[in-house]
Amino acid sequence: MFYSIIRVIVRTLIYLINGKPKYLNRENLPTGNYILVGPHRTWFDPVYYALAASPKKFSFMAKEELFKNPVIRYILNHANAYPVNRLNPGPSAIKKPVRLLKQSDLATIIFPSGSRYSDEMKGGALVIAKLANVPLVPTVYQGPLSFKGLFKRGKTTVAFGQPIEIDRHQKLTDEYQHELEATMQASFKQLDQQINPSFHYVMPTKPDDDQF
């Protein structure tokens, strides 16, 4: 119930602040659970991902530092978020999303790079998808990259690619992982081109006091 209420509130605020976003290729979203994967370009792109795939509900990974604030912790807990230590993720970073994907009606959102300040792929999303037996859905966001930018009502678009199925019977060797990562990257590029052929994303420099 809390998730549904928050979603309505957030959607209304976004419409008032930034206008109505555009969602492309929603027909690519599978039935059942899945993992949305995409380049992490701003701290609020997971919000747009979740809204774009509505009415499906999602769980979220969030860095554990955010849970130190009691107000933010309350919101995150009730919005199906769970803490992850980004420096030392541990087994729970895999077990928790796998359990949710297999035992609940929650899909999940994972950024393969793990950070807005890196484009280096990590293997967590692939392992989770394989163990939970769910597809990966490539997703990209184009729009404002800062909270201040939202108020300028710049055009915002989220696009979904074709689901990527992982063979449960094939070992996730380095070669197979590189193949899947290349497929994801190619899909991200294709979606960016579909939204705006002249789009070029410039990765920001990480500030010392980054909290998101």
N, C-alpha and C positions, 0 to 999 in steps of 0.2 A: 504493500500500500504506500509506504513512504517513498519508494522508488518512483511509483506512478505519479504521486503528487509532485515530487521534485522535478520530474520530467516535464510536467505541464508548466510549472513555474519557470523553469529554465528556458523552455521553448518560447514562452511568452516574452520573457526578458530579451532573448536574442532577437525576436521579431521586432520589438520596440527599439532596441539599440542599433541593430545592424541590418534590419530588414529580413525578408524571407529568403533563406538559402535555397540553392538549387541542388537537387539530388539526381544523379544519373545512374542508369543501369540497375535499378533496384530489383529488376527481374533476375539478376545474377545471385541474389541472396537465397541460400538453400533453405529448405524446411529443416526443422530440428536445430541442433546446436552447431556452432562453427566458431572459428577464430578470425576476427578482422585483423589484418596485418597491414601496416603501411609505414611510410616515413614519418617520423615524429617532428613536426614543424613548429608547433606552438603548444603551450601548456594546456590550451583548451580544445585542441583537435579531437581528443577522445570524446568530448561532449558532443561535438558535431557528428562524429562517427555514430554514436549511440542514437542521437536524434534521427539521423538519416536512415537507420535500420529499424526504427520504431514500427510496429509495437513490440518487436523483440526486446527482451531485457538482457542486460549485460552485467558481468562482474568485471572488476578492474584491478590491475596491479598498481600499487602506489608506493612510493618510497617511504620507508618507515619513519623518517623524520617528520612527515606531515601528521603522523598520528600523535605527536607530542602535544599538540594543541588540542585541548579537550573539546572545543567547539567543532574544529575541523574533524577530529576523530569521530565524533558523534555522527556528523554528516557522512563521512566516508564509510563508516560501519553500516549505516542504514542505506547506503547507495550501492551495497554489494562490493565495496572495495576491501582489499586486504593488504597488509604491509609486506614489503620485500626489502631486504638489505641489498642494496645495489652493489656494494663492494664484496660482500660474502653472501650470495643468495641462499645457499643451503638447499637441502632436498625439498623443503616446503614450497619453494618457488616453483617447483614442478608438480609436486603432489597436490597442492591446493587447487590450482586451476583444473588439473585432470579430474579430480574428484567432483568439482562443480560441473564440469562439462558432461560427466558420465551420470551424475546422480541428481541433477537439478535441471530446470528449464532455462538456465542462464547460459548464453553464449559469452564470449570474452573478447577483449581487445588487447592485443600485444603489439608493441613496436619492436621489430627485430633488432634494431640498433640499440635499444634500451635507453637512448638519450637523444635529446634535441641537438646535441653538440657532436654527434658522430654519425657516420653513415656505414660504419663497419657492422656487418651482419653477425649476430650471435645465434646459436643454435637452439635456444630455449623454445621458441614457437614451434619449430619442427618436431622437437621431442614431445612436447605437450600434445600436438595434433596427432602424432603417431600413437601415443599411449591412450589418448581419449577416443581415437578413431573418428575424428571430425575433420572436415576440410578447412583449408585456409582460404580466406576471401581477400584478395588484394584490394586495398582501399587508399585513396589519396584525398588530401584536403588542399584546396587552394583558396586563399582568402587572407584577411588581416592576420598579422603575426604577433600583435600585442593587444592588450586590453584597450589601450587608447585607440588603436587602429579600428576596433569594432565600432566606435562611435562615429567614425568617418563614413560608415555605411558602404564600405567597399564590397564588391561582389564576392560572395562566398559559395563555393561549390564542393560537394563531396561526390566522388564517383567510385563505383564498385566494379571490380574485374571478375573474370570467370573463376570459379572455385578451383583450387589446386588440391587434388587428392594425393594423399601419401600412402604408399603401399605398405600395409602393416606387416607383410611377409618379407619385405626387403630390409636388410640391415641398413641403418642410417650411417653408412660409411662416409668418409670425407668426400669421396667422389659423388655419391648420391646427394649429400647435403649441398655441395657446390652447385649441383644441377638444379635442385629445388630453389636455392637462393637466386640463381641466375634467372629462373622462371619468374620469381617474385619481382626482381628488379626490372625485368622486361615488361611486366604487367604494370608496375608503377609508372614507368616511362610512357607506356602506351596510354594510360589513363590521363597523365599530365598533358599529353599531346591532344587527347580528345577534348579536354576542357579548354586548353589554350595552347595552340601550336607554338607560340613564342614564349611560353613560360620558362623561366630559369630561376631555380631556387638557390639562394646564397646562404650557406650555413653560418649561423652566428657564432661569435666567440663566447665561450662560457664565462660568465661573470663569477667573481669569487664568492658572491653571496647568493648564488642561484638557489631557490627554494622549491622549484617546480620541475 
